[in-house]
């Protein structure tokens, strides 16, 4: 009731101005609320854009890694090659005429990791030429099964400076039997 008595004392013009002021205040509150909502949306959008950029970078790294490993994966699917890394290295040594220069083989137990059998062997080769070493690396690379050189130690020969002594650790990786 007090509000009606207050309104009776005001002129029609003052009531109209009061209504306009009330509408303006409500409009300002609505605009301020909309602006704060839109700034929150903008912040969330910028976070999503940064996440998308990081995802794109990770996707490019992943596809690049797939491209790099595709030839190795194809070689894993090839049936052939030796049953153990020791026989693989003996076979390569025999092909290159290095059988008498292969001084020691230290085979390790095979392990299974991620559905693949990984066998390794440490081979010592004495008194080989640089050309023979390059041919050995070429034959390891081109072997039908997947052979990887994990460690390599290459030194000049003890008795002859023109020859090389080499020790390397070779991994033979193949699919584990399902």
C-alpha positions as CSV (number, residue, x, y, z in Angstrom):
1,X,0.0,0.0,0.0
2,X,2.8,2.4,0.7
3,X,4.0,2.1,-2.8
4,X,0.6,3.0,-4.2
5,X,0.5,6.1,-1.9
6,X,4.0,7.0,-3.1
7,X,2.9,6.7,-6.7
8,X,-0.2,8.9,-6.2
9,X,2.1,11.7,-5.1
10,X,4.2,11.5,-8.4
11,X,3.1,12.9,-11.6
12,X,2.5,10.8,-14.7
13,X,5.8,12.0,-16.2
14,X,7.8,11.0,-13.2
15,X,6.2,7.5,-13.2
16,X,7.0,7.1,-16.9
17,X,10.7,8.2,-16.3
18,X,10.8,5.7,-13.4
19,X,9.6,2.9,-15.7
20,X,12.2,3.8,-18.3
21,X,15.0,3.8,-15.7
22,X,13.8,0.4,-14.4
23,X,13.8,-1.0,-18.0
24,X,17.3,0.5,-18.5
25,X,18.6,-1.1,-15.3
26,X,17.1,-4.5,-16.4
27,X,18.6,-4.1,-19.8
28,X,22.0,-3.3,-18.3
29,X,21.8,-6.3,-16.1
30,X,20.9,-8.5,-19.1
31,X,23.7,-7.1,-21.2
32,X,26.2,-7.6,-18.3
33,X,25.1,-11.2,-17.8
34,X,25.3,-11.9,-21.5
35,X,28.8,-10.4,-21.7
36,X,30.1,-12.5,-18.8
37,X,28.5,-15.6,-20.3
38,X,30.1,-14.8,-23.7
39,X,33.5,-14.2,-22.1
40,X,33.3,-17.7,-20.4
41,X,32.4,-19.2,-23.8
42,X,35.3,-17.4,-25.4
43,X,37.7,-18.8,-22.7
44,X,36.3,-22.3,-23.1
45,X,36.7,-22.0,-26.9
46,X,40.3,-20.9,-26.6
47,X,41.0,-23.9,-24.3
48,X,39.4,-26.2,-26.9
49,X,41.4,-24.7,-29.7
50,X,44.7,-25.2,-27.7
51,X,43.7,-28.8,-27.1
52,X,42.9,-29.3,-30.7
53,X,46.3,-27.9,-31.7
54,X,48.0,-30.3,-29.3
55,X,45.9,-33.2,-30.6
56,X,46.9,-32.3,-34.2
57,X,50.6,-32.3,-33.2
58,X,50.3,-35.6,-31.5
59,X,48.4,-37.1,-34.5
60,X,51.1,-35.9,-36.8
61,X,53.8,-37.5,-34.6
62,X,51.8,-40.7,-34.5
63,X,51.3,-40.9,-38.3
64,X,54.9,-40.0,-38.8
65,X,55.9,-42.9,-36.4
66,X,53.6,-45.2,-38.3
67,X,55.2,-44.3,-41.6
68,X,58.7,-44.9,-40.1
69,X,57.7,-48.3,-38.6
70,X,55.7,-49.6,-41.6
71,X,58.7,-51.2,-43.4
72,X,59.7,-52.9,-40.1
73,X,56.2,-54.2,-39.6
74,X,56.2,-55.6,-43.1
75,X,59.4,-57.4,-42.3
76,X,57.8,-58.9,-39.2
77,X,55.1,-60.4,-41.3
78,X,57.6,-62.1,-43.7
79,X,58.0,-65.8,-43.0
80,X,61.6,-66.7,-43.4
81,X,64.9,-66.2,-41.8
82,X,66.5,-68.1,-39.0
83,X,64.8,-69.4,-35.9
84,X,67.4,-67.8,-33.7
85,X,69.6,-64.7,-33.9
86,X,72.7,-67.0,-33.5
87,X,71.8,-69.0,-36.7
88,X,70.9,-65.7,-38.5
89,X,74.4,-64.2,-37.8
90,X,76.1,-67.5,-38.7
91,X,74.2,-67.5,-41.9
92,X,75.2,-64.0,-42.7
93,X,78.8,-64.7,-41.8
94,X,78.9,-67.7,-44.0
95,X,77.4,-65.7,-47.0
96,X,80.1,-63.0,-46.5
97,X,83.0,-65.4,-45.9
98,X,83.5,-64.2,-42.4
99,X,82.8,-67.5,-40.6
100,X,86.4,-67.9,-39.4
101,X,86.5,-64.3,-38.2
102,X,83.4,-64.7,-36.0
103,X,85.1,-65.2,-32.7
104,X,82.3,-65.5,-30.2
105,X,78.6,-65.8,-29.9
106,X,76.7,-65.1,-26.7
107,X,73.1,-65.8,-27.1
108,X,70.5,-64.6,-24.6
109,X,67.2,-66.0,-23.6
110,X,64.3,-65.0,-25.8
111,X,61.7,-62.7,-24.3
112,X,58.1,-62.1,-25.3
113,X,57.0,-58.4,-25.4
114,X,53.8,-57.1,-26.9
115,X,53.1,-60.2,-28.9
116,X,56.7,-60.4,-30.3
117,X,59.6,-62.7,-29.6
118,X,62.8,-60.9,-29.1
119,X,66.0,-62.9,-29.2
120,X,69.5,-61.4,-29.0
121,X,73.0,-62.4,-29.6
122,X,76.4,-60.7,-28.9
123,X,78.9,-61.3,-31.7
124,X,82.6,-60.5,-31.7
125,X,84.3,-60.3,-35.1
126,X,88.1,-59.9,-35.3
127,X,90.3,-58.6,-38.2
128,X,87.8,-57.5,-40.8
129,X,88.2,-54.7,-43.3
130,X,85.9,-51.7,-43.5
131,X,84.4,-53.1,-46.7
132,X,83.5,-56.4,-45.0
133,X,82.0,-54.4,-42.1
134,X,79.8,-52.4,-44.5
135,X,78.8,-55.5,-46.3
136,X,77.9,-57.1,-42.9
137,X,75.7,-54.1,-42.0
138,X,74.1,-54.3,-45.4
139,X,73.3,-58.0,-45.0
140,X,71.9,-57.5,-41.5
141,X,69.6,-54.7,-42.9
142,X,68.4,-56.8,-45.8
143,X,68.0,-60.0,-43.9
144,X,64.5,-61.6,-44.5
145,X,63.6,-61.5,-40.8
146,X,63.8,-58.3,-38.7
147,X,67.3,-58.0,-37.4
148,X,68.2,-54.8,-35.5
149,X,71.7,-53.8,-34.3
150,X,71.2,-52.6,-30.7
151,X,74.8,-52.1,-29.7
152,X,77.9,-51.6,-31.8
153,X,81.6,-51.3,-30.8
154,X,84.0,-50.8,-33.6
155,X,87.8,-50.5,-33.0
156,X,90.9,-50.6,-35.0
157,X,92.6,-54.0,-34.8
158,X,95.0,-54.8,-32.1
159,X,97.7,-56.4,-34.3
160,X,96.9,-54.5,-37.6
161,X,95.8,-50.9,-37.8
162,X,94.1,-51.5,-41.1
163,X,91.8,-54.1,-39.8
164,X,88.8,-53.6,-37.5
165,X,87.6,-55.5,-34.4
166,X,83.9,-55.3,-34.0
167,X,81.4,-56.4,-31.4
168,X,77.7,-56.0,-31.8
169,X,74.5,-57.0,-30.2
170,X,71.8,-58.0,-32.7
171,X,68.1,-58.5,-32.0
172,X,65.9,-60.9,-34.0
173,X,62.3,-59.8,-33.6
174,X,59.4,-62.0,-34.8
175,X,55.8,-62.6,-34.0
176,X,55.1,-64.8,-31.1
177,X,53.0,-67.9,-31.8
178,X,49.4,-67.2,-31.0
